[in-house]
Amino acid sequence: MLDRLTELRQWVTDAVGRFEAIVPASEDASFRRYFRIIYPDRTLIVMDAPPALEALAPWLRVHDMLEAAKIHVPELIRMEPHLGFVAMEDLGSDTYESAHARGASPDGLFERAWEALVRIQRIDAPGDWPRYDAARLLDEMELFWTWLAGRHLGLESNAHIRRPFEKVKERLVTRALAQSRVFVHRDYHSRNLLVTPERSPGVIDFQDALVGPVSYDVGFPFAGLLYR
């Protein structure tokens, strides 16, 4: 039985053509992997989503919704859903984070990011599309306690901090659920926004999109910049 990378190499050769090299393109907090396929005159990105571990359908569904809203997502070139392989346009690796680090004007970057975000928020999701509820919001806020307060600051057993944190969570959930509901990317930050020659920004890592509070994505473009 072929190992996964060998299978991917063979599929790319058969579906797109012989290539010069294949290198990792980016990391993902899931079982998905992305590779950059290098040809003499171009590069492509291939996503590997093992069917037994990572459903491809949600990614494709959100991709098509964003594309219909004129968001610059990668153009799909070839795909084999039953194998979990997708070959797509390479939007490059010039993220908003790297552009900001080399001195690009934040005003220009974020003006385009806001314009794209407004189009994303106007997407009319189907009625059965997953939505943020109190439980999901609380689960996400608990990550703050687990990783920052607990793992990095060692405060997981500090009841004097935990009690007010619980009150803050309740207040934030109440306010979030009272807001208008829109389509939410959920990871609209500076490492998922790419500076591209045309139709910037390119938008990636969108597969977990939900319907949720209008304010959810607004602060994300600054993530990855403020901590530097």
KAUR-V53566 format. One record per residue. N is the residue number from 1. RES is the residue in one small letter. D_CENTER is the distance of its C-alpha to the mean C-alpha in Angstrom with 2 decimals. Layout:
# KAUR-V53566
n:N res:RES d_center:D_CENTER
n:N res:RES d_center:D_CENTER
This chain:
# KAUR-V53566
n:1 res:m d_center:32.16
n:2 res:l d_center:29.69
n:3 res:d d_center:27.01
n:4 res:r d_center:23.40
n:5 res:l d_center:23.09
n:6 res:t d_center:26.49
n:7 res:e d_center:25.58
n:8 res:l d_center:22.51
n:9 res:r d_center:24.80
n:10 res:q d_center:27.37
n:11 res:w d_center:25.09
n:12 res:v d_center:23.82
n:13 res:t d_center:27.48
n:14 res:d d_center:28.67
n:15 res:a d_center:25.99
n:16 res:v d_center:25.35
n:17 res:g d_center:28.13
n:18 res:r d_center:29.29
n:19 res:f d_center:27.24
n:20 res:e d_center:28.22
n:21 res:a d_center:25.58
n:22 res:i d_center:22.33
n:23 res:v d_center:20.30
n:24 res:p d_center:17.10
n:25 res:a d_center:14.30
n:26 res:s d_center:11.56
n:27 res:e d_center:11.02
n:28 res:d d_center:8.77
n:29 res:a d_center:9.72
n:30 res:s d_center:11.21
n:31 res:f d_center:13.87
n:32 res:r d_center:11.88
n:33 res:r d_center:13.05
n:34 res:y d_center:12.76
n:35 res:f d_center:16.05
n:36 res:r d_center:17.49
n:37 res:i d_center:20.66
n:38 res:i d_center:23.34
n:39 res:y d_center:26.11
n:40 res:p d_center:29.01
n:41 res:d d_center:27.79
n:42 res:r d_center:24.01
n:43 res:t d_center:20.89
n:44 res:l d_center:18.42
n:45 res:i d_center:15.27
n:46 res:v d_center:15.80
n:47 res:m d_center:13.48
n:48 res:d d_center:15.49
n:49 res:a d_center:14.78
n:50 res:p d_center:18.16
n:51 res:p d_center:19.36
n:52 res:a d_center:21.07
n:53 res:l d_center:18.10
n:54 res:e d_center:14.89
n:55 res:a d_center:15.24
n:56 res:l d_center:14.18
n:57 res:a d_center:15.26
n:58 res:p d_center:12.42
n:59 res:w d_center:10.00
n:60 res:l d_center:13.00
n:61 res:r d_center:13.88
n:62 res:v d_center:10.83
n:63 res:h d_center:10.98
n:64 res:d d_center:14.63
n:65 res:m d_center:14.40
n:66 res:l d_center:12.31
n:67 res:e d_center:14.71
n:68 res:a d_center:17.61
n:69 res:a d_center:16.67
n:70 res:k d_center:16.95
n:71 res:i d_center:13.42
n:72 res:h d_center:13.20
n:73 res:v d_center:10.98
n:74 res:p d_center:12.55
n:75 res:e d_center:15.92
n:76 res:l d_center:16.65
n:77 res:i d_center:19.83
n:78 res:r d_center:20.83
n:79 res:m d_center:19.62
n:80 res:e d_center:21.40
n:81 res:p d_center:19.71
n:82 res:h d_center:22.50
n:83 res:l d_center:21.86
n:84 res:g d_center:18.06
n:85 res:f d_center:17.94
n:86 res:v d_center:16.29
n:87 res:a d_center:17.40
n:88 res:m d_center:15.66
n:89 res:e d_center:16.11
n:90 res:d d_center:15.34
n:91 res:l d_center:13.85
n:92 res:g d_center:15.08
n:93 res:s d_center:14.11
n:94 res:d d_center:15.27
n:95 res:t d_center:12.53
n:96 res:y d_center:13.56
n:97 res:e d_center:14.38
n:98 res:s d_center:16.72
n:99 res:a d_center:18.16
n:100 res:h d_center:19.05
n:101 res:a d_center:20.58
n:102 res:r d_center:22.88
n:103 res:g d_center:24.04
n:104 res:a d_center:22.26
n:105 res:s d_center:23.12
n:106 res:p d_center:20.64
n:107 res:d d_center:22.31
n:108 res:g d_center:21.47
n:109 res:l d_center:17.84
n:110 res:f d_center:17.18
n:111 res:e d_center:19.47
n:112 res:r d_center:17.35
n:113 res:a d_center:14.13
n:114 res:w d_center:16.18
n:115 res:e d_center:17.54
n:116 res:a d_center:14.29
n:117 res:l d_center:13.24
n:118 res:v d_center:16.68
n:119 res:r d_center:16.26
n:120 res:i d_center:13.11
n:121 res:q d_center:15.18
n:122 res:r d_center:18.07
n:123 res:i d_center:16.67
n:124 res:d d_center:19.26
n:125 res:a d_center:17.65
n:126 res:p d_center:20.21
n:127 res:g d_center:22.34
n:128 res:d d_center:21.21
n:129 res:w d_center:17.49
n:130 res:p d_center:16.40
n:131 res:r d_center:16.98
n:132 res:y d_center:16.82
n:133 res:d d_center:20.25
n:134 res:a d_center:22.05
n:135 res:a d_center:21.47
n:136 res:r d_center:17.66
n:137 res:l d_center:17.76
n:138 res:l d_center:20.39
n:139 res:d d_center:18.55
n:140 res:e d_center:15.63
n:141 res:m d_center:18.32
n:142 res:e d_center:20.18
n:143 res:l d_center:17.63
n:144 res:f d_center:19.14
n:145 res:w d_center:22.51
n:146 res:t d_center:21.78
n:147 res:w d_center:20.09
n:148 res:l d_center:21.45
n:149 res:a d_center:24.70
n:150 res:g d_center:25.45
n:151 res:r d_center:24.40
n:152 res:h d_center:24.50
n:153 res:l d_center:27.22
n:154 res:g d_center:29.23
n:155 res:l d_center:29.69
n:156 res:e d_center:28.83
n:157 res:s d_center:32.52
n:158 res:n d_center:33.28
n:159 res:a d_center:34.31
n:160 res:h d_center:35.15
n:161 res:i d_center:31.52
n:162 res:r d_center:30.13
n:163 res:r d_center:32.26
n:164 res:p d_center:31.13
n:165 res:f d_center:27.49
n:166 res:e d_center:28.03
n:167 res:k d_center:29.58
n:168 res:v d_center:26.74
n:169 res:k d_center:24.27
n:170 res:e d_center:26.60
n:171 res:r d_center:26.95
n:172 res:l d_center:23.24
n:173 res:v d_center:22.72
n:174 res:t d_center:25.76
n:175 res:r d_center:24.63
n:176 res:a d_center:21.10
n:177 res:l d_center:22.64
n:178 res:a d_center:25.18
n:179 res:q d_center:22.79
n:180 res:s d_center:22.17
n:181 res:r d_center:19.46
n:182 res:v d_center:16.84
n:183 res:f d_center:13.69
n:184 res:v d_center:10.84
n:185 res:h d_center:7.13
n:186 res:r d_center:7.19
n:187 res:d d_center:4.88
n:188 res:y d_center:6.60
n:189 res:h d_center:8.17
n:190 res:s d_center:10.32
n:191 res:r d_center:8.72
n:192 res:n d_center:5.81
n:193 res:l d_center:8.88
n:194 res:l d_center:11.53
n:195 res:v d_center:15.23
n:196 res:t d_center:16.72
n:197 res:p d_center:20.44
n:198 res:e d_center:20.09
n:199 res:r d_center:17.97
n:200 res:s d_center:15.94
n:201 res:p d_center:13.17
n:202 res:g d_center:11.19
n:203 res:v d_center:7.71
n:204 res:i d_center:5.10
n:205 res:d d_center:2.22
n:206 res:f d_center:3.96
n:207 res:q d_center:6.42
n:208 res:d d_center:7.26
n:209 res:a d_center:8.44
n:210 res:l d_center:11.94
n:211 res:v d_center:14.98
n:212 res:g d_center:15.71
n:213 res:p d_center:17.42
n:214 res:v d_center:17.50
n:215 res:s d_center:17.10
n:216 res:y d_center:13.91
n:217 res:d d_center:11.49
n:218 res:v d_center:14.49
n:219 res:g d_center:14.65
n:220 res:f d_center:11.11
n:221 res:p d_center:11.79
n:222 res:f d_center:14.58
n:223 res:a d_center:12.85
n:224 res:g d_center:13.68
n:225 res:l d_center:16.63
n:226 res:l d_center:18.87
n:227 res:y d_center:19.31
n:228 res:r d_center:20.48
